[in-house]
Amino acid sequence: MSEKHAPTTIGQKPVADAAPAGRDVDDDDGNDSASDVAIPQKNADDDRWEACSLQSTDAREEEVLDEVEHLPIPGRESHTSDIDQFELYLKRIRSMERSSLDTPFNEKFWEFFRNLLKQASDPVGYGGVVDPKTTEAKGPADNEKFISKIQATSHINPIHPILLSQASEVPPKEVLTELLYATKARLLTMKLTPNCLRCGSSVCAIERATIKNLPKVAYCEGCQYKNHVECLQKIKVVFVVHPDVLYVLAENFACQPSKASMAANQLFAAVPATFSGSGFRYNLGCGGDDTMMGPALAKGRYRMHCPVSKTDNYLMVENDASEEDEPVTLPLHVSDIVCKRPGDERKTLRVKHGKIHIDVWTDTNSFFVLWIQNDLDDRTLLYLPEEERKPYTNVQELLNHPTYQILFGKDTATTLSKAVKRMNSQVQKGPATKKRRRPLRSMPA
């Protein structure tokens, strides 16, 4: 069990005046929606793009119940849980008085939740070392252990209510009731985020926003697609577990790659952030059986993309590797390849040949996917077909839920209604040179 620590903000770097990563993309990736309207600038003299955010529906989010400890936590491995802390929060949830309209405390649901957390209770060797200049070699077995942990806890990192309902076999209405009370108890943070029309992921993940900031146009920080927020059904409701219970260093939510995209993989390695900034080494075509992640790369250009750390770049292998070639080292600091704003040109990393030691430093304090793919079109690599997409709970379903109305409904519903009217007004008054969008709307119950 890792050392105890005080609750703090979600496992992300503090963001100040952040701008969403993104790039102008054509509509040839399987979407028919018009997406040629630029994100409005804050004012005529400010070239910063308007930031889209994961929205908190609880305006009291900034209140701190306990002493705050800055992330990352020294000595703690990312993607680890603390069951003792969970039990303290659960005791708080259990003691909360419920309305007669609510379902009672659901023991089955919370037992299922506890069992998911237990899958991440032990570290698997990615804690890092004190020297930030050091890298540790990781091989296929190490990578499989970490990815298995991520998959085992996928239903709670983040939480999509309808998917958690399916996995736990607890009715959706009761699951949402428990999640809302857990939000009131500060075990969870409730977020609203537009659903990306291209990759199907949550559009963005910037902390400390309010519901008043719901945009009418938002770039997906994972795949950089321009999304139009036209109705509440396009806005997901997700929940994030407090890092006091599930400690995850991540700048953004992961996407769900399509089957076609995964078929283009040359390397897919999970690289968590460490407390000191130390890195990990991944070998292609070298390093021995224990640490060789795959064969040497052939000559050519490859695509590298990570939706969590918000990177998108190329890797150019200039020559095929011969048996006599010594491995080349590719130092990779994630901060050097982060997409900082829409329209950024993809950077190109170059190596002489395909026998590579890739030394990765996750210096943005975020989980990183070392994801090397064949250089195919955006539709193949980034678009998630409708038949592969998973369902999600939308804002309209949240507003209609009786527990939400009891715990959060009056103030937030009014604020959301005003936000929708404001967005609708923006759409109707759009620039004369742009095609007018359909009004934003709150769908009937």
N, C-alpha and C positions, 0 to 999 in steps of 0.2 A: 504494500500500500504506500502510495506516495505521501509526502508530508502534507499536513493540513494547511490550508490557506484560506484567506478571507474572500468572500464573493467580490467579484470585480466585473468590469464590462466584458462583453462578448470578446472571444479571443481574436482580436484584430488590432492592427496598428491604429493609433489615433489618427483621425482624418480631419484636416483643416483645409477649407476651401478646395476640397477635392473635385477633380473633373473626371467624368467617366471615360474609361478607355473605349475606343470605337473607331470605325472607319466607314466611309461611304461605301456601300455595297450595292450592286445591282439587284433587281428583283428577279434574278434568274435562278434562285435557289429553291424554288418550290412554293413560294408565297405569292398570292395574287393581290395582297393588300398594297395600296399605294404607300410607298415609304420614301418619297423623294422630298419630304419637307424637313428642313434642317431644324435641329434643336434651337429654340430661340435663345439669343444671347441675353445676358443680364441687363446690359444697356449698350448704347451705341459705341461707347468708348472702352468697353471692357471685352476683351477677346476670350475670356474664360467661358467655357460651355456650361450651361445650366446642369447642375448635378442631379441625377436621378438617385433615389434612395430607397432602401428598405424602410418601410414606414412603420413606426410604432403607433399602435392605437391607444396606448396608455401615456397620457401627457405627463404622468408622474414618474415616468421611467428614469428621470434624472435624479430622483431622490435616491439616496444611498442608505440602506439599512445597516450595513456593517462597514468596517474599515476597508478601504479599497487598496488592493495590491496591484502594482503595475505588471503587465505582461511583457515578455514571457517570464515564467516563474523558474528561478534557478533550480536546476536538477530535475525538473519535471518533464517527462516525455509527452509530446503532443498526442492527442487522441487517447487519453487515459481517463478513467472514471474514478470517482471516490464514492463508494457505497455508503460510508458513514455519513457523509454530508447529505447524500440523497435521503437517508432516513430522517435526518433533522427536518429537511424541507417537507417530507411526506407527513411527518407528525403535525406540522403546521397546517397542511392541507386537510388532514383528517379532522382537525379541531375546528375548522371553519364552519360557521353556521350556514345552512343552506335553506333556500326558499322551498316552499311546498311545491313549487313548479319544477324544481330540479330533481334529477335522479339522485339517489343516495350515493355515498362514497363507493366506488367500484373496486373491490379488492382484486378481482380477476385482472382488471386492466393494469393496476399498479404492480401486481406480481409479474406480469408480462414485461412491463417497463423495467422493473428491477433486473430481470434476467437478461435483458438487452444490455443494460449497463455493466453487468458482470462480465460480458464478453470483452470489455475494454479495461478491466480492473488491473491487469498486469502489463507492464511495459514489454516490448518485444525487441529491444536493442537499438532504438533510434533516439536515445536521450541526448546524444552529442557529448562532447568533451569540453573542458574549460578553455583550451587554446582555440580561439576562433579561426586561426589559420590552418588548422588540421582538417584532413578529410579521412573518413573511415570507408574502406571498401565494402560494398554490399553486393551480394549475389542474388541469384534467382530464389533461393530458399528464404532469404531475408525479405525480399520483396513480396513473396507470397504470404508471409506471416503478416506483414503490415496491411496488405490489400485485403486479406481475410478479415482482419479486425475492422477495417472500414466497412466491408460488406455486412458484417455481423451487426453493426450498429447503424446501418443506413436508415432504418426507420425512425431513428431519433436524432439524426444529424444531417439535415434538419428534419423537423417533424412536419409531414404532410398528413393532416388529420384523416383523410379518407384512406390513405395507404396504411396508416397505423391501425385503423379500424379493421381493414381486411386482414392484416397480419395477426392481430390479437383476437379476432373473431368477437369483438365487442361492437355493438351497433354504433354507427357514426354519430348519432345524436349524443349518446352517452360518452363517447370518446371526446367530443368537443366540449362537453360539460366539464370533464376532468381536466382538460387542457386549459380551459378558461379559469378554473379555480387555481390551477397550478401557476397560471400567469399572475393571478392576484396575490399568490403566496411568494412570488418572485423566483420560483424554480425555473420558470420559462419566460421568454420574451416573445411577445406576439408581433409579427411583422406582416406588412402588406407589400407585395411586390408584383409589378406587371409580369405577365407570362410571355416569354419570348416566342414570337411566331416562327422563328427559324429553328433554334436549338431546343425549344421547349423548357428551358431552364428559367430560374428566377432572374429577372433582368439585371438587378444590381444589388450591392450589399455595402452601403455606406451607413455608418452608425449615426445616431443622434439626430435623426430627421423627425419631422412631425407630419401628421396626416395632411396638413395644409399644403405640403409641397408636392402632392401628387401631380406628376407632369402629364401633359397631353401627348408629348413625344419623348421617348426614352431609348437611349442606346443600351443594348445588352452588353454588360461588361465582360461577359464570357465569350460571346461570338461576334460582338460589335455590330449587330443588326439594329436598324432603326425601327422601333415599334411604336405604334399609335395606340394610346389608351383611350378607347371609345366607350367602354361600358364596364360595369363592375364585374361582369363575368370574366373579363380578361385580367383581373387582379387576383393573385393567389393570396391565401392566408397560410402562413407558415409559422412555426414556433421553433425557437432556438433554446437549447438547454443551457442553464447557467454554467459558466466555466468552473465554478466551484464544485460542480457535480460531473460535468463532462468537459474536459479541458481540450479544446481544439484551437490551434493557431491557424486561422484561415482568413484570407482577405475577401473571398467571395464563395458562393455556393458552387458546387461542381455541376456539370451538365450530364445528361445521359447520352453518351455517344450512340450513334446508329450502328446497326450491324455492318453496313457498308463501310462506315468510317473505321470501325475496329479491324476490318479485313485489310486495311491499308497500313497497319502498324508495323514498324520496324523495332520499336522499343516503347514499352509502357512501364514506367517505374514510379513508384510513390516515394516522394522525397519530403518528409516532414521538416518543419522549422525546428531549430534547436534553441535552447535557452542562451547559449553563448555566441551563436552565429557560426559554429563549426559546421563543416560540410560532409558530404558523402561522395564516394567515387563509384562510378558505374563503367564497366568495361565492355567494349564491343570488339570481338576478334582477338582478344588478349586477356590476360589475367588468370588463366587457369580455370578448371572446371567449377570451382566453388564460387568464383566471382565474375565469370564471363556471362554477361546478360544476353548475348546473342552474337551471331557472326559479324565479321567486318562488313561495313557498309560499302556497297558498290559505288562507283563514280556517279555523280549526279547531284541534283538539288532535292532537298527534303524539306518538309514542313514541320515546324515545331509549334505547339499550341498548348497553353494551359489556361483554362477558364477560371481556375481558383486564384492563381497569382496574376491573372489578366495579362498574359504574354502571348505574342503571335509573331513568329520570325521564321527565317529560313536557315538551313544548314547546308552548306556547299561542300561536297567531298570532291576534291580536284582530281584525284586519281584512284584507280583500283589498287588495293594493297597487295604486295607480293609477300612471299614467305620470308624474304630477307628484311623486309621493312620493320623497323622498330616502332612500337606504338607512339602515337603523338598524344599530347595532353591538351585538352580543351578546357580552360578555366571558364566557368560559367557562374557569374553573379546574377541572380534573378533580377536585381534592381536595374541591371543594364539593358534588359530586354522588355521591361514592362511597357505596355501601350499607355501613353499618358493622355491622349486626347483623340477625338475622332479625326480620321484622315491621316494619321501617322503612317509613314512608309515603313514596311516591315524591314527590320534589320537582318543582315545576313552574317552568320557565323561561318568561318572557313577553316577547313583542315586539309592537310596535304593528301591524306589517304584515309581509308576507312577503319584502320586499327586505332581505336581511340580510348584513352582514359578520359572520361568526362567527369570533371571535378565540379560539383554543384554546391554553391553556398546560397541558402535561402535567406538572404539578407534583408528581405522585406517582412520578416517574421510571419510568413504565410506558408502553408502547405503548398508544395509545387509538384506538378506531374511532369516528369521528364518524358515527353511524348513526342516521338519521332515517327513521322508517317511519310509515305510516298507523296510526292507533290501533285495532288489531284485538285480538281475544282472545288470551290466552296460548297457547292450543293452536296457533293459526295462526303466531304469531310465534316461539315458543320450542320447540315439540315437533318432534322429528326422527323421521319415520316409519321403521319397521323396514326397509323396502325401500331407504331412502336411507342407511342406516348402514353404516359400514365395519367390517370385522373387526378384532379386536385380540388380542394375546397376553395370556393371563391368568396369574395366579399359579400355578395348578396346573400349567400347561405349563412354567413356569419351574422349579418344584421338581423336575419329572421330567427336566429336561435334564441330561445327564451333566456338561457343563462347569460348570454352576451348582453341582452337587453337589461337584465337585472344588474349585472356587475359593471358594465361599461356603456350601456346603450344610450342614455339620454344625451350626454355631452358629445360623445364621439359621433353618434348618428347625425346630430345637428351639424357638427363640423364637417363631416363627410358630405352631407347634402350641399353645404355651401361650397365645398371644394369642387363637387361635380358641376354645380351651376357656374362657378368661375371658369372651369375648363371648357364648358359648353360655350360660354361667352367668348372665350379666346378663339375657339374654333370658328364660330359664326363671324367673328370680326377679323379672320385671317387675312393676310396680305392679298391684295387684289390680283397679284401675279400667280397666286397659288390656287389650286383647286380646293374648294371648300369641303371640309370633312362633314360626315354625318354628326348630328348632335350626340354628345355623351348622354348616357341615360342610365337610370336605375331601373332594372327590369322588375316587373311585378312579381310579387311572391308567388 
